[in-house]
Protein backbone atom coordinates (compact mmCIF):
# COMPACT_ATOMS: atom_id res chain seq x y z
CA UNK A 1 0.00 0.00 0.00
CA UNK A 2 1.35 3.40 -0.93
CA UNK A 3 1.27 6.12 1.68
CA UNK A 4 0.99 9.73 0.64
CA UNK A 5 1.71 12.77 2.67
CA UNK A 6 1.51 16.47 2.01
CA UNK A 7 3.63 19.03 3.73
CA UNK A 8 1.67 22.24 3.50
CA UNK A 9 2.56 25.00 5.92
CA UNK A 10 -0.10 25.85 8.50
CA UNK A 11 -1.90 29.11 7.83
CA UNK A 12 -1.91 31.73 10.57
CA UNK A 13 -5.03 33.86 10.92
CA UNK A 14 -2.96 37.02 10.55
CA UNK A 15 -1.52 35.83 7.22
CA UNK A 16 -4.56 34.09 5.72
CA UNK A 17 -6.14 34.97 2.39
CA UNK A 18 -9.74 36.25 2.69
CA UNK A 19 -11.52 32.89 2.29
CA UNK A 20 -9.20 31.03 4.66
CA UNK A 21 -9.32 33.96 7.09
CA UNK A 22 -13.11 33.84 7.17
CA UNK A 23 -13.13 30.12 7.99
CA UNK A 24 -10.35 30.47 10.58
CA UNK A 25 -12.36 33.24 12.26
CA UNK A 26 -15.35 30.88 12.31
CA UNK A 27 -13.15 28.26 14.00
CA UNK A 28 -11.92 30.80 16.53
CA UNK A 29 -15.49 31.78 17.42
CA UNK A 30 -16.59 28.13 17.77
CA UNK A 31 -13.65 26.77 19.74
CA UNK A 32 -12.07 29.83 21.32
CA UNK A 33 -8.67 29.20 19.70
CA UNK A 34 -7.34 27.79 16.44
CA UNK A 35 -6.02 24.24 16.81
CA UNK A 36 -3.01 23.26 14.70
CA UNK A 37 -5.16 20.84 12.72
CA UNK A 38 -7.41 23.73 11.69
CA UNK A 39 -4.43 25.86 10.63
CA UNK A 40 -3.35 23.04 8.35
CA UNK A 41 -6.86 22.41 7.03
CA UNK A 42 -7.13 26.12 6.15
CA UNK A 43 -4.99 25.34 3.10
CA UNK A 44 -8.31 24.05 1.74
CA UNK A 45 -10.89 26.44 3.24
CA UNK A 46 -13.82 24.33 1.98
CA UNK A 47 -12.47 21.32 3.83
CA UNK A 48 -12.13 23.24 7.08
CA UNK A 49 -15.57 24.82 6.70
CA UNK A 50 -17.15 21.41 6.11
CA UNK A 51 -15.33 19.98 9.14
CA UNK A 52 -16.50 22.87 11.36
CA UNK A 53 -20.09 22.44 10.19
CA UNK A 54 -20.02 18.71 10.98
CA UNK A 55 -18.30 19.32 14.32
CA UNK A 56 -20.92 21.88 15.36
CA UNK A 57 -23.79 19.61 14.25
CA UNK A 58 -22.36 16.70 16.25
CA UNK A 59 -21.92 18.86 19.35
CA UNK A 60 -25.40 20.40 19.10
CA UNK A 61 -27.53 17.58 17.69
CA UNK A 62 -26.10 14.31 18.97
CA UNK A 63 -27.82 12.56 21.81
CA UNK A 64 -24.48 12.20 23.58
CA UNK A 65 -23.60 14.16 26.70
CA UNK A 66 -20.39 16.20 26.88
CA UNK A 67 -18.32 13.37 28.37
CA UNK A 68 -19.62 10.90 25.78
CA UNK A 69 -18.78 13.33 22.97
CA UNK A 70 -15.23 13.60 24.28
CA UNK A 71 -14.94 9.81 24.31
CA UNK A 72 -16.00 9.75 20.65
CA UNK A 73 -13.34 12.34 19.73
CA UNK A 74 -10.65 10.60 21.77
CA UNK A 75 -11.49 7.29 20.13
CA UNK A 76 -11.26 8.86 16.67
CA UNK A 77 -7.93 10.47 17.61
CA UNK A 78 -6.51 7.20 18.92
CA UNK A 79 -7.73 5.25 15.90
CA UNK A 80 -6.06 7.82 13.60
CA UNK A 81 -2.85 7.72 15.68
CA UNK A 82 -2.96 11.43 16.51
CA UNK A 83 0.07 12.51 18.50
CA UNK A 84 -1.54 15.27 20.54
Secondary structure, DSSP 8 states (H G I E B T S, - for coil): ------------GGG--HHHHHHHHHHHHHHSS--HHHHHHGGGHHHHHHHHHHHHHHHHHSS--HHHHHHHHHHHHHHTT---
